[in-house]
Amino acid sequence: MDAAESTMPERATLETDILTKVLREQADGEVHDRGLIVERLGWTPDQRLEANAAFIRFYLSVRPEGPLIRE
């Protein structure tokens, strides 16, 4: 068995452990929310504008006739 074959099970286990940790953190709503807030605080103004525009595009694709509540 060469070196590459001996590291494959270790790598698969490491990736599984990382995935399990991430899924556990996302299941905890508060940890997930804090992570999103920290990420978004680091965005530039242009990134924020693009994120808002992307949301508007998505919303209008789902609800082209506009909001449910009208004033």
mmCIF file as Biopython writes it, N, C-alpha, C and O atoms, coordinates in Angstrom:
data_model
#
loop_
_atom_site.group_PDB
_atom_site.id
_atom_site.type_symbol
_atom_site.label_atom_id
_atom_site.label_alt_id
_atom_site.label_comp_id
_atom_site.label_asym_id
_atom_site.label_entity_id
_atom_site.label_seq_id
_atom_site.pdbx_PDB_ins_code
_atom_site.Cartn_x
_atom_site.Cartn_y
_atom_site.Cartn_z
_atom_site.occupancy
_atom_site.B_iso_or_equiv
_atom_site.auth_seq_id
_atom_site.auth_asym_id
_atom_site.pdbx_PDB_model_num
ATOM 1   N N  . MET A ? 1  ? 0.859   -1.182 0.000   1.0 0.0 1  A 1 
ATOM 2   C CA . MET A ? 1  ? 0.000   0.000  0.000   1.0 0.0 1  A 1 
ATOM 3   C C  . MET A ? 1  ? 0.897   1.234  0.000   1.0 0.0 1  A 1 
ATOM 4   O O  . MET A ? 1  ? 1.820   1.342  0.808   1.0 0.0 1  A 1 
ATOM 5   N N  . ASP A ? 2  ? 0.616   2.172  -0.920  1.0 0.0 2  A 1 
ATOM 6   C CA . ASP A ? 2  ? 1.439   3.369  -0.979  1.0 0.0 2  A 1 
ATOM 7   C C  . ASP A ? 2  ? 0.872   4.461  -0.070  1.0 0.0 2  A 1 
ATOM 8   O O  . ASP A ? 2  ? -0.163  4.268  0.567   1.0 0.0 2  A 1 
ATOM 9   N N  . ALA A ? 3  ? 1.552   5.604  -0.013  1.0 0.0 3  A 1 
ATOM 10  C CA . ALA A ? 3  ? 1.177   6.681  0.899   1.0 0.0 3  A 1 
ATOM 11  C C  . ALA A ? 3  ? -0.205  7.245  0.578   1.0 0.0 3  A 1 
ATOM 12  O O  . ALA A ? 3  ? -0.963  7.566  1.493   1.0 0.0 3  A 1 
ATOM 13  N N  . ALA A ? 4  ? -0.547  7.372  -0.709  1.0 0.0 4  A 1 
ATOM 14  C CA . ALA A ? 4  ? -1.848  7.923  -1.094  1.0 0.0 4  A 1 
ATOM 15  C C  . ALA A ? 4  ? -2.990  7.038  -0.609  1.0 0.0 4  A 1 
ATOM 16  O O  . ALA A ? 4  ? -4.014  7.546  -0.153  1.0 0.0 4  A 1 
ATOM 17  N N  . GLU A ? 5  ? -2.825  5.729  -0.703  1.0 0.0 5  A 1 
ATOM 18  C CA . GLU A ? 5  ? -3.882  4.821  -0.261  1.0 0.0 5  A 1 
ATOM 19  C C  . GLU A ? 5  ? -4.051  4.853  1.245   1.0 0.0 5  A 1 
ATOM 20  O O  . GLU A ? 5  ? -5.165  4.680  1.741   1.0 0.0 5  A 1 
ATOM 21  N N  . SER A ? 6  ? -2.977  5.069  1.983   1.0 0.0 6  A 1 
ATOM 22  C CA . SER A ? 6  ? -3.085  5.070  3.441   1.0 0.0 6  A 1 
ATOM 23  C C  . SER A ? 6  ? -3.744  6.342  3.966   1.0 0.0 6  A 1 
ATOM 24  O O  . SER A ? 6  ? -4.288  6.330  5.070   1.0 0.0 6  A 1 
ATOM 25  N N  . THR A ? 7  ? -3.711  7.439  3.209   1.0 0.0 7  A 1 
ATOM 26  C CA . THR A ? 7  ? -4.321  8.675  3.688   1.0 0.0 7  A 1 
ATOM 27  C C  . THR A ? 7  ? -5.794  8.797  3.298   1.0 0.0 7  A 1 
ATOM 28  O O  . THR A ? 7  ? -6.514  9.604  3.886   1.0 0.0 7  A 1 
ATOM 29  N N  . MET A ? 8  ? -6.246  8.034  2.344   1.0 0.0 8  A 1 
ATOM 30  C CA . MET A ? 8  ? -7.628  8.146  1.902   1.0 0.0 8  A 1 
ATOM 31  C C  . MET A ? 8  ? -8.636  7.915  3.032   1.0 0.0 8  A 1 
ATOM 32  O O  . MET A ? 8  ? -9.533  8.740  3.204   1.0 0.0 8  A 1 
ATOM 33  N N  . PRO A ? 9  ? -8.529  6.833  3.809   1.0 0.0 9  A 1 
ATOM 34  C CA . PRO A ? 9  ? -9.497  6.658  4.900   1.0 0.0 9  A 1 
ATOM 35  C C  . PRO A ? 9  ? -9.412  7.796  5.921   1.0 0.0 9  A 1 
ATOM 36  O O  . PRO A ? 9  ? -10.436 8.223  6.454   1.0 0.0 9  A 1 
ATOM 37  N N  . GLU A ? 10 ? -8.209  8.287  6.195   1.0 0.0 10 A 1 
ATOM 38  C CA . GLU A ? 10 ? -8.050  9.392  7.136   1.0 0.0 10 A 1 
ATOM 39  C C  . GLU A ? 10 ? -8.735  10.644 6.599   1.0 0.0 10 A 1 
ATOM 40  O O  . GLU A ? 10 ? -9.409  11.359 7.341   1.0 0.0 10 A 1 
ATOM 41  N N  . ARG A ? 11 ? -8.557  10.906 5.300   1.0 0.0 11 A 1 
ATOM 42  C CA . ARG A ? 11 ? -9.174  12.089 4.691   1.0 0.0 11 A 1 
ATOM 43  C C  . ARG A ? 11 ? -10.695 11.967 4.704   1.0 0.0 11 A 1 
ATOM 44  O O  . ARG A ? 11 ? -11.388 12.936 5.015   1.0 0.0 11 A 1 
ATOM 45  N N  . ALA A ? 12 ? -11.218 10.799 4.373   1.0 0.0 12 A 1 
ATOM 46  C CA . ALA A ? 12 ? -12.670 10.594 4.371   1.0 0.0 12 A 1 
ATOM 47  C C  . ALA A ? 12 ? -13.228 10.796 5.778   1.0 0.0 12 A 1 
ATOM 48  O O  . ALA A ? 12 ? -14.284 11.405 5.949   1.0 0.0 12 A 1 
ATOM 49  N N  . THR A ? 13 ? -12.522 10.286 6.778   1.0 0.0 13 A 1 
ATOM 50  C CA . THR A ? 13 ? -12.962 10.458 8.159   1.0 0.0 13 A 1 
ATOM 51  C C  . THR A ? 13 ? -12.924 11.918 8.553   1.0 0.0 13 A 1 
ATOM 52  O O  . THR A ? 13 ? -13.842 12.409 9.211   1.0 0.0 13 A 1 
ATOM 53  N N  . LEU A ? 14 ? -11.866 12.623 8.156   1.0 0.0 14 A 1 
ATOM 54  C CA . LEU A ? 14 ? -11.750 14.050 8.460   1.0 0.0 14 A 1 
ATOM 55  C C  . LEU A ? 14 ? -12.883 14.834 7.803   1.0 0.0 14 A 1 
ATOM 56  O O  . LEU A ? 14 ? -13.499 15.685 8.444   1.0 0.0 14 A 1 
ATOM 57  N N  . GLU A ? 15 ? -13.162 14.553 6.533   1.0 0.0 15 A 1 
ATOM 58  C CA . GLU A ? 15 ? -14.244 15.248 5.831   1.0 0.0 15 A 1 
ATOM 59  C C  . GLU A ? 15 ? -15.596 14.953 6.472   1.0 0.0 15 A 1 
ATOM 60  O O  . GLU A ? 15 ? -16.435 15.846 6.587   1.0 0.0 15 A 1 
ATOM 61  N N  . THR A ? 16 ? -15.810 13.717 6.887   1.0 0.0 16 A 1 
ATOM 62  C CA . THR A ? 16 ? -17.054 13.346 7.559   1.0 0.0 16 A 1 
ATOM 63  C C  . THR A ? 16 ? -17.172 14.077 8.881   1.0 0.0 16 A 1 
ATOM 64  O O  . THR A ? 16 ? -18.249 14.560 9.230   1.0 0.0 16 A 1 
ATOM 65  N N  . ASP A ? 17 ? -16.062 14.165 9.627   1.0 0.0 17 A 1 
ATOM 66  C CA . ASP A ? 17 ? -16.078 14.881 10.903  1.0 0.0 17 A 1 
ATOM 67  C C  . ASP A ? 17 ? -16.387 16.358 10.705  1.0 0.0 17 A 1 
ATOM 68  O O  . ASP A ? 17 ? -17.152 16.939 11.474  1.0 0.0 17 A 1 
ATOM 69  N N  . ILE A ? 18 ? -15.801 16.968 9.682   1.0 0.0 18 A 1 
ATOM 70  C CA . ILE A ? 18 ? -16.048 18.386 9.397   1.0 0.0 18 A 1 
ATOM 71  C C  . ILE A ? 18 ? -17.503 18.594 9.010   1.0 0.0 18 A 1 
ATOM 72  O O  . ILE A ? 18 ? -18.149 19.525 9.491   1.0 0.0 18 A 1 
ATOM 73  N N  . LEU A ? 19 ? -18.019 17.731 8.144   1.0 0.0 19 A 1 
ATOM 74  C CA . LEU A ? 19 ? -19.412 17.837 7.716   1.0 0.0 19 A 1 
ATOM 75  C C  . LEU A ? 19 ? -20.358 17.682 8.904   1.0 0.0 19 A 1 
ATOM 76  O O  . LEU A ? 19 ? -21.327 18.431 9.027   1.0 0.0 19 A 1 
ATOM 77  N N  . THR A ? 20 ? -20.088 16.731 9.764   1.0 0.0 20 A 1 
ATOM 78  C CA . THR A ? 20 ? -20.914 16.513 10.953  1.0 0.0 20 A 1 
ATOM 79  C C  . THR A ? 20 ? -20.904 17.738 11.843  1.0 0.0 20 A 1 
ATOM 80  O O  . THR A ? 20 ? -21.946 18.137 12.362  1.0 0.0 20 A 1 
ATOM 81  N N  . LYS A ? 21 ? -19.729 18.346 12.027  1.0 0.0 21 A 1 
ATOM 82  C CA . LYS A ? 21 ? -19.608 19.550 12.862  1.0 0.0 21 A 1 
ATOM 83  C C  . LYS A ? 21 ? -20.412 20.703 12.264  1.0 0.0 21 A 1 
ATOM 84  O O  . LYS A ? 21 ? -21.132 21.395 12.983  1.0 0.0 21 A 1 
ATOM 85  N N  . VAL A ? 22 ? -20.292 20.911 10.957  1.0 0.0 22 A 1 
ATOM 86  C CA . VAL A ? 22 ? -21.003 22.011 10.299  1.0 0.0 22 A 1 
ATOM 87  C C  . VAL A ? 22 ? -22.509 21.807 10.399  1.0 0.0 22 A 1 
ATOM 88  O O  . VAL A ? 22 ? -23.244 22.749 10.694  1.0 0.0 22 A 1 
ATOM 89  N N  . LEU A ? 23 ? -22.972 20.589 10.156  1.0 0.0 23 A 1 
ATOM 90  C CA . LEU A ? 23 ? -24.412 20.313 10.243  1.0 0.0 23 A 1 
ATOM 91  C C  . LEU A ? 23 ? -24.922 20.514 11.665  1.0 0.0 23 A 1 
ATOM 92  O O  . LEU A ? 23 ? -26.032 21.010 11.856  1.0 0.0 23 A 1 
ATOM 93  N N  . ARG A ? 24 ? -24.138 20.141 12.649  1.0 0.0 24 A 1 
ATOM 94  C CA . ARG A ? 24 ? -24.535 20.328 14.045  1.0 0.0 24 A 1 
ATOM 95  C C  . ARG A ? 24 ? -24.636 21.825 14.367  1.0 0.0 24 A 1 
ATOM 96  O O  . ARG A ? 24 ? -25.567 22.259 15.046  1.0 0.0 24 A 1 
ATOM 97  N N  . GLU A ? 25 ? -23.669 22.607 13.873  1.0 0.0 25 A 1 
ATOM 98  C CA . GLU A ? 25 ? -23.699 24.046 14.113  1.0 0.0 25 A 1 
ATOM 99  C C  . GLU A ? 25 ? -24.900 24.693 13.421  1.0 0.0 25 A 1 
ATOM 100 O O  . GLU A ? 25 ? -25.516 25.599 13.982  1.0 0.0 25 A 1 
ATOM 101 N N  . GLN A ? 26 ? -25.237 24.247 12.222  1.0 0.0 26 A 1 
ATOM 102 C CA . GLN A ? 26 ? -26.383 24.820 11.519  1.0 0.0 26 A 1 
ATOM 103 C C  . GLN A ? 26 ? -27.687 24.449 12.199  1.0 0.0 26 A 1 
ATOM 104 O O  . GLN A ? 26 ? -28.657 25.204 12.139  1.0 0.0 26 A 1 
ATOM 105 N N  . ALA A ? 27 ? -27.718 23.301 12.842  1.0 0.0 27 A 1 
ATOM 106 C CA . ALA A ? 27 ? -28.933 22.885 13.544  1.0 0.0 27 A 1 
ATOM 107 C C  . ALA A ? 27 ? -29.207 23.802 14.726  1.0 0.0 27 A 1 
ATOM 108 O O  . ALA A ? 27 ? -30.361 24.004 15.104  1.0 0.0 27 A 1 
ATOM 109 N N  . ASP A ? 28 ? -28.135 24.365 15.317  1.0 0.0 28 A 1 
ATOM 110 C CA . ASP A ? 28 ? -28.286 25.329 16.400  1.0 0.0 28 A 1 
ATOM 111 C C  . ASP A ? 28 ? -28.532 26.681 15.760  1.0 0.0 28 A 1 
ATOM 112 O O  . ASP A ? 28 ? -27.593 27.326 15.294  1.0 0.0 28 A 1 
ATOM 113 N N  . GLY A ? 29 ? -29.775 27.116 15.731  1.0 0.0 29 A 1 
ATOM 114 C CA . GLY A ? 29 ? -30.162 28.333 15.036  1.0 0.0 29 A 1 
ATOM 115 C C  . GLY A ? 29 ? -29.373 29.559 15.445  1.0 0.0 29 A 1 
ATOM 116 O O  . GLY A ? 29 ? -29.025 30.379 14.595  1.0 0.0 29 A 1 
ATOM 117 N N  . GLU A ? 30 ? -29.083 29.702 16.734  1.0 0.0 30 A 1 
ATOM 118 C CA . GLU A ? 30 ? -28.372 30.891 17.189  1.0 0.0 30 A 1 
ATOM 119 C C  . GLU A ? 30 ? -26.939 30.925 16.668  1.0 0.0 30 A 1 
ATOM 120 O O  . GLU A ? 30 ? -26.458 31.980 16.254  1.0 0.0 30 A 1 
ATOM 121 N N  . VAL A ? 31 ? -26.262 29.800 16.684  1.0 0.0 31 A 1 
ATOM 122 C CA . VAL A ? 31 ? -24.893 29.742 16.170  1.0 0.0 31 A 1 
ATOM 123 C C  . VAL A ? 31 ? -24.888 30.052 14.680  1.0 0.0 31 A 1 
ATOM 124 O O  . VAL A ? 31 ? -24.036 30.798 14.198  1.0 0.0 31 A 1 
ATOM 125 N N  . HIS A ? 32 ? -25.833 29.483 13.960  1.0 0.0 32 A 1 
ATOM 126 C CA . HIS A ? 32 ? -25.933 29.720 12.518  1.0 0.0 32 A 1 
ATOM 127 C C  . HIS A ? 32 ? -26.208 31.199 12.234  1.0 0.0 32 A 1 
ATOM 128 O O  . HIS A ? 32 ? -25.583 31.790 11.353  1.0 0.0 32 A 1 
ATOM 129 N N  . ASP A ? 33 ? -27.140 31.794 12.978  1.0 0.0 33 A 1 
ATOM 130 C CA . ASP A ? 33 ? -27.464 33.208 12.785  1.0 0.0 33 A 1 
ATOM 131 C C  . ASP A ? 33 ? -26.266 34.101 13.073  1.0 0.0 33 A 1 
ATOM 132 O O  . ASP A ? 33 ? -25.994 35.036 12.320  1.0 0.0 33 A 1 
ATOM 133 N N  . ARG A ? 34 ? -25.548 33.819 14.159  1.0 0.0 34 A 1 
ATOM 134 C CA . ARG A ? 34 ? -24.364 34.621 14.490  1.0 0.0 34 A 1 
ATOM 135 C C  . ARG A ? 34 ? -23.323 34.522 13.389  1.0 0.0 34 A 1 
ATOM 136 O O  . ARG A ? 34 ? -22.679 35.515 13.049  1.0 0.0 34 A 1 
ATOM 137 N N  . GLY A ? 35 ? -23.157 33.337 12.834  1.0 0.0 35 A 1 
ATOM 138 C CA . GLY A ? 35 ? -22.203 33.159 11.737  1.0 0.0 35 A 1 
ATOM 139 C C  . GLY A ? 35 ? -22.574 33.983 10.520  1.0 0.0 35 A 1 
ATOM 140 O O  . GLY A ? 35 ? -21.711 34.586 9.883   1.0 0.0 35 A 1 
ATOM 141 N N  . LEU A ? 36 ? -23.864 34.009 10.195  1.0 0.0 36 A 1 
ATOM 142 C CA . LEU A ? 36 ? -24.322 34.807 9.055   1.0 0.0 36 A 1 
ATOM 143 C C  . LEU A ? 36 ? -24.129 36.298 9.309   1.0 0.0 36 A 1 
ATOM 144 O O  . LEU A ? 36 ? -23.734 37.041 8.411   1.0 0.0 36 A 1 
ATOM 145 N N  . ILE A ? 37 ? -24.410 36.730 10.534  1.0 0.0 37 A 1 
ATOM 146 C CA . ILE A ? 37 ? -24.242 38.143 10.873  1.0 0.0 37 A 1 
ATOM 147 C C  . ILE A ? 37 ? -22.780 38.553 10.757  1.0 0.0 37 A 1 
ATOM 148 O O  . ILE A ? 37 ? -22.467 39.593 10.178  1.0 0.0 37 A 1 
ATOM 149 N N  . VAL A ? 38 ? -21.896 37.746 11.299  1.0 0.0 38 A 1 
ATOM 150 C CA . VAL A ? 38 ? -20.460 38.046 11.225  1.0 0.0 38 A 1 
ATOM 151 C C  . VAL A ? 38 ? -20.006 38.094 9.774   1.0 0.0 38 A 1 
ATOM 152 O O  . VAL A ? 38 ? -19.252 38.985 9.384   1.0 0.0 38 A 1 
ATOM 153 N N  . GLU A ? 39 ? -20.463 37.139 8.977   1.0 0.0 39 A 1 
ATOM 154 C CA . GLU A ? 39 ? -20.096 37.117 7.557   1.0 0.0 39 A 1 
ATOM 155 C C  . GLU A ? 39 ? -20.567 38.389 6.858   1.0 0.0 39 A 1 
ATOM 156 O O  . GLU A ? 39 ? -19.806 38.996 6.105   1.0 0.0 39 A 1 
ATOM 157 N N  . ARG A ? 40 ? -21.787 38.789 7.093   1.0 0.0 40 A 1 
ATOM 158 C CA . ARG A ? 40 ? -22.353 39.934 6.387   1.0 0.0 40 A 1 
ATOM 159 C C  . ARG A ? 40 ? -21.773 41.268 6.868   1.0 0.0 40 A 1 
ATOM 160 O O  . ARG A ? 40 ? -21.727 42.231 6.101   1.0 0.0 40 A 1 
ATOM 161 N N  . LEU A ? 41 ? -21.338 41.333 8.101   1.0 0.0 41 A 1 
ATOM 162 C CA . LEU A ? 41 ? -20.696 42.552 8.582   1.0 0.0 41 A 1 
ATOM 163 C C  . LEU A ? 41 ? -19.386 42.817 7.848   1.0 0.0 41 A 1 
ATOM 164 O O  . LEU A ? 41 ? -18.929 43.958 7.774   1.0 0.0 41 A 1 
ATOM 165 N N  . GLY A ? 42 ? -18.792 41.774 7.313   1.0 0.0 42 A 1 
ATOM 166 C CA . GLY A ? 42 ? -17.548 41.917 6.576   1.0 0.0 42 A 1 
ATOM 167 C C  . GLY A ? 42 ? -17.727 42.279 5.114   1.0 0.0 42 A 1 
ATOM 168 O O  . GLY A ? 42 ? -16.744 42.507 4.409   1.0 0.0 42 A 1 
ATOM 169 N N  . TRP A ? 43 ? -18.965 42.335 4.649   1.0 0.0 43 A 1 
ATOM 170 C CA . TRP A ? 43 ? -19.223 42.630 3.241   1.0 0.0 43 A 1 
ATOM 171 C C  . TRP A ? 43 ? -18.961 44.100 2.939   1.0 0.0 43 A 1 
ATOM 172 O O  . TRP A ? 43 ? -19.142 44.969 3.792   1.0 0.0 43 A 1 
ATOM 173 N N  . THR A ? 44 ? -18.539 44.352 1.731   1.0 0.0 44 A 1 
ATOM 174 C CA . THR A ? 44 ? -18.384 45.730 1.260   1.0 0.0 44 A 1 
ATOM 175 C C  . THR A ? 44 ? -19.766 46.285 0.910   1.0 0.0 44 A 1 
ATOM 176 O O  . THR A ? 44 ? -20.712 45.517 0.740   1.0 0.0 44 A 1 
ATOM 177 N N  . PRO A ? 45 ? -19.891 47.613 0.800   1.0 0.0 45 A 1 
ATOM 178 C CA . PRO A ? 45 ? -21.194 48.174 0.389   1.0 0.0 45 A 1 
ATOM 179 C C  . PRO A ? 45 ? -21.677 47.602 -0.947  1.0 0.0 45 A 1 
ATOM 180 O O  . PRO A ? 45 ? -22.872 47.362 -1.117  1.0 0.0 45 A 1 
ATOM 181 N N  . ASP A ? 46 ? -20.765 47.382 -1.891  1.0 0.0 46 A 1 
ATOM 182 C CA . ASP A ? 46 ? -21.179 46.813 -3.179  1.0 0.0 46 A 1 
ATOM 183 C C  . ASP A ? 46 ? -21.702 45.390 -3.019  1.0 0.0 46 A 1 
ATOM 184 O O  . ASP A ? 46 ? -22.665 45.005 -3.682  1.0 0.0 46 A 1 
ATOM 185 N N  . GLN A ? 47 ? -21.075 44.608 -2.146  1.0 0.0 47 A 1 
ATOM 186 C CA . GLN A ? 47 ? -21.552 43.248 -1.903  1.0 0.0 47 A 1 
ATOM 187 C C  . GLN A ? 47 ? -22.940 43.275 -1.259  1.0 0.0 47 A 1 
ATOM 188 O O  . GLN A ? 47 ? -23.792 42.444 -1.571  1.0 0.0 47 A 1 
ATOM 189 N N  . ARG A ? 48 ? -23.156 44.222 -0.373  1.0 0.0 48 A 1 
ATOM 190 C CA . ARG A ? 48 ? -24.479 44.344 0.271   1.0 0.0 48 A 1 
ATOM 191 C C  . ARG A ? 48 ? -25.551 44.713 -0.750  1.0 0.0 48 A 1 
ATOM 192 O O  . ARG A ? 48 ? -26.644 44.148 -0.748  1.0 0.0 48 A 1 
ATOM 193 N N  . LEU A ? 49 ? -25.229 45.664 -1.619  1.0 0.0 49 A 1 
ATOM 194 C CA . LEU A ? 49 ? -26.190 46.053 -2.658  1.0 0.0 49 A 1 
ATOM 195 C C  . LEU A ? 49 ? -26.507 44.888 -3.579  1.0 0.0 49 A 1 
ATOM 196 O O  . LEU A ? 49 ? -27.667 44.675 -3.932  1.0 0.0 49 A 1 
ATOM 197 N N  . GLU A ? 50 ? -25.486 44.128 -3.972  1.0 0.0 50 A 1 
ATOM 198 C CA . GLU A ? 50 ? -25.712 42.983 -4.849  1.0 0.0 50 A 1 
ATOM 199 C C  . GLU A ? 50 ? -26.555 41.917 -4.153  1.0 0.0 50 A 1 
ATOM 200 O O  . GLU A ? 50 ? -27.425 41.310 -4.777  1.0 0.0 50 A 1 
ATOM 201 N N  . ALA A ? 51 ? -26.301 41.685 -2.864  1.0 0.0 51 A 1 
ATOM 202 C CA . ALA A ? 51 ? -27.103 40.709 -2.116  1.0 0.0 51 A 1 
ATOM 203 C C  . ALA A ? 51 ? -28.566 41.141 -2.054  1.0 0.0 51 A 1 
ATOM 204 O O  . ALA A ? 51 ? -29.471 40.323 -2.217  1.0 0.0 51 A 1 
ATOM 205 N N  . ASN A ? 52 ? -28.788 42.434 -1.816  1.0 0.0 52 A 1 
ATOM 206 C CA . ASN A ? 52 ? -30.169 42.944 -1.790  1.0 0.0 52 A 1 
ATOM 207 C C  . ASN A ? 52 ? -30.825 42.811 -3.163  1.0 0.0 52 A 1 
ATOM 208 O O  . ASN A ? 52 ? -31.981 42.402 -3.265  1.0 0.0 52 A 1 
ATOM 209 N N  . ALA A ? 53 ? -30.088 43.158 -4.212  1.0 0.0 53 A 1 
ATOM 210 C CA . ALA A ? 53 ? -30.626 43.043 -5.567  1.0 0.0 53 A 1 
ATOM 211 C C  . ALA A ? 53 ? -30.931 41.586 -5.910  1.0 0.0 53 A 1 
ATOM 212 O O  . ALA A ? 53 ? -31.945 41.297 -6.544  1.0 0.0 53 A 1 
ATOM 213 N N  . ALA A ? 54 ? -30.060 40.673 -5.494  1.0 0.0 54 A 1 
ATOM 214 C CA . ALA A ? 54 ? -30.282 39.244 -5.748  1.0 0.0 54 A 1 
ATOM 215 C C  . ALA A ? 54 ? -31.551 38.773 -5.041  1.0 0.0 54 A 1 
ATOM 216 O O  . ALA A ? 54 ? -32.319 37.984 -5.592  1.0 0.0 54 A 1 
ATOM 217 N N  . PHE A ? 55 ? -31.769 39.264 -3.810  1.0 0.0 55 A 1 
ATOM 218 C CA . PHE A ? 55 ? -32.978 38.880 -3.091  1.0 0.0 55 A 1 
ATOM 219 C C  . PHE A ? 55 ? -34.219 39.413 -3.802  1.0 0.0 55 A 1 
ATOM 220 O O  . PHE A ? 55 ? -35.208 38.694 -3.947  1.0 0.0 55 A 1 
ATOM 221 N N  . ILE A ? 56 ? -34.171 40.657 -4.241  1.0 0.0 56 A 1 
ATOM 222 C CA . ILE A ? 56 ? -35.318 41.238 -4.967  1.0 0.0 56 A 1 
ATOM 223 C C  . ILE A ? 56 ? -35.607 40.446 -6.242  1.0 0.0 56 A 1 
ATOM 224 O O  . ILE A ? 56 ? -36.765 40.166 -6.551  1.0 0.0 56 A 1 
ATOM 225 N N  . ARG A ? 57 ? -34.553 40.085 -6.983  1.0 0.0 57 A 1 
ATOM 226 C CA . ARG A ? 57 ? -34.751 39.281 -8.197  1.0 0.0 57 A 1 
ATOM 227 C C  . ARG A ? 57 ? -35.395 37.944 -7.862  1.0 0.0 57 A 1 
ATOM 228 O O  . ARG A ? 57 ? -36.317 37.501 -8.548  1.0 0.0 57 A 1 
ATOM 229 N N  . PHE A ? 58 ? -34.904 37.301 -6.800  1.0 0.0 58 A 1 
ATOM 230 C CA . PHE A ? 58 ? -35.479 36.026 -6.378  1.0 0.0 58 A 1 
ATOM 231 C C  . PHE A ? 58 ? -36.948 36.200 -5.984  1.0 0.0 58 A 1 
ATOM 232 O O  . PHE A ? 58 ? -37.812 35.438 -6.419  1.0 0.0 58 A 1 
ATOM 233 N N  . TYR A ? 59 ? -37.217 37.207 -5.159  1.0 0.0 59 A 1 
ATOM 234 C CA . TYR A ? 59 ? -38.575 37.432 -4.677  1.0 0.0 59 A 1 
ATOM 235 C C  . TYR A ? 59 ? -39.538 37.660 -5.835  1.0 0.0 59 A 1 
ATOM 236 O O  . TYR A ? 59 ? -40.630 37.093 -5.868  1.0 0.0 59 A 1 
ATOM 237 N N  . LEU A ? 60 ? -39.122 38.492 -6.779  1.0 0.0 60 A 1 
ATOM 238 C CA . LEU A ? 60 ? -39.994 38.775 -7.920  1.0 0.0 60 A 1 
ATOM 239 C C  . LEU A ? 60 ? -40.161 37.569 -8.837  1.0 0.0 60 A 1 
ATOM 240 O O  . LEU A ? 60 ? -41.165 37.474 -9.544  1.0 0.0 60 A 1 
ATOM 241 N N  . SER A ? 61 ? -39.211 36.654 -8.841  1.0 0.0 61 A 1 
ATOM 242 C CA . SER A ? 61 ? -39.378 35.435 -9.636  1.0 0.0 61 A 1 
ATOM 243 C C  . SER A ? 61 ? -40.391 34.502 -8.979  1.0 0.0 61 A 1 
ATOM 244 O O  . SER A ? 61 ? -41.091 33.753 -9.661  1.0 0.0 61 A 1 
ATOM 245 N N  . VAL A ? 62 ? -40.463 34.553 -7.651  1.0 0.0 62 A 1 
ATOM 246 C CA . VAL A ? 62 ? -41.402 33.708 -6.915  1.0 0.0 62 A 1 
ATOM 247 C C  . VAL A ? 62 ? -42.781 34.354 -6.848  1.0 0.0 62 A 1 
ATOM 248 O O  . VAL A ? 62 ? -43.800 33.667 -6.920  1.0 0.0 62 A 1 
ATOM 249 N N  . ARG A ? 63 ? -42.806 35.656 -6.713  1.0 0.0 63 A 1 
ATOM 250 C CA . ARG A ? 63 ? -44.070 36.382 -6.535  1.0 0.0 63 A 1 
ATOM 251 C C  . ARG A ? 63 ? -44.105 37.572 -7.496  1.0 0.0 63 A 1 
ATOM 252 O O  . ARG A ? 63 ? -44.004 38.719 -7.062  1.0 0.0 63 A 1 
ATOM 253 N N  . PRO A ? 64 ? -44.250 37.305 -8.806  1.0 0.0 64 A 1 
ATOM 254 C CA . PRO A ? 64 ? -44.162 38.376 -9.797  1.0 0.0 64 A 1 
ATOM 255 C C  . PRO A ? 64 ? -45.235 39.461 -9.659  1.0 0.0 64 A 1 
ATOM 256 O O  . PRO A ? 64 ? -45.028 40.587 -10.110 1.0 0.0 64 A 1 
ATOM 257 N N  . GLU A ? 65 ? -46.364 39.142 -9.050  1.0 0.0 65 A 1 
ATOM 258 C CA . GLU A ? 65 ? -47.423 40.152 -8.941  1.0 0.0 65 A 1 
ATOM 259 C C  . GLU A ? 65 ? -47.236 41.050 -7.705  1.0 0.0 65 A 1 
ATOM 260 O O  . GLU A ? 65 ? -48.084 41.897 -7.424  1.0 0.0 65 A 1 
ATOM 261 N N  . GLY A ? 66 ? -46.154 40.872 -6.983  1.0 0.0 66 A 1 
ATOM 262 C CA . GLY A ? 66 ? -45.850 41.750 -5.850  1.0 0.0 66 A 1 
ATOM 263 C C  . GLY A ? 66 ? -46.245 41.160 -4.524  1.0 0.0 66 A 1 
ATOM 264 O O  . GLY A ? 66 ? -46.618 39.990 -4.441  1.0 0.0 66 A 1 
ATOM 265 N N  . PRO A ? 67 ? -46.163 41.980 -3.469  1.0 0.0 67 A 1 
ATOM 266 C CA . PRO A ? 67 ? -46.415 41.478 -2.106  1.0 0.0 67 A 1 
ATOM 267 C C  . PRO A ? 67 ? -47.872 41.084 -1.880  1.0 0.0 67 A 1 
ATOM 268 O O  . PRO A ? 67 ? -48.779 41.537 -2.578  1.0 0.0 67 A 1 
ATOM 269 N N  . LEU A ? 68 ? -48.058 40.235 -0.894  1.0 0.0 68 A 1 
ATOM 270 C CA . LEU A ? 68 ? -49.414 39.817 -0.508  1.0 0.0 68 A 1 
ATOM 271 C C  . LEU A ? 68 ? -50.157 40.945 0.187   1.0 0.0 68 A 1 
ATOM 272 O O  . LEU A ? 68 ? -51.365 41.106 0.011   1.0 0.0 68 A 1 
ATOM 273 N N  . ILE A ? 69 ? -49.431 41.725 0.978   1.0 0.0 69 A 1 
ATOM 274 C CA . ILE A ? 69 ? -50.057 42.806 1.744   1.0 0.0 69 A 1 
ATOM 275 C C  . ILE A ? 69 ? -49.901 44.110 0.973   1.0 0.0 69 A 1 
ATOM 276 O O  . ILE A ? 69 ? -48.798 44.491 0.583   1.0 0.0 69 A 1 
ATOM 277 N N  . ARG A ? 70 ? -50.987 44.764 0.768   1.0 0.0 70 A 1 
ATOM 278 C CA . ARG A ? 70 ? -50.970 46.059 0.078   1.0 0.0 70 A 1 
ATOM 279 C C  . ARG A ? 70 ? -51.564 47.121 0.998   1.0 0.0 70 A 1 
ATOM 280 O O  . ARG A ? 70 ? -52.516 46.861 1.733   1.0 0.0 70 A 1 
ATOM 281 N N  . GLU A ? 71 ? -51.003 48.290 0.949   1.0 0.0 71 A 1 
ATOM 282 C CA . GLU A ? 71 ? -51.498 49.368 1.812   1.0 0.0 71 A 1 
ATOM 283 C C  . GLU A ? 71 ? -52.648 50.076 1.155   1.0 0.0 71 A 1 
ATOM 284 O O  . GLU A ? 71 ? -53.202 51.015 1.725   1.0 0.0 71 A 1 
#
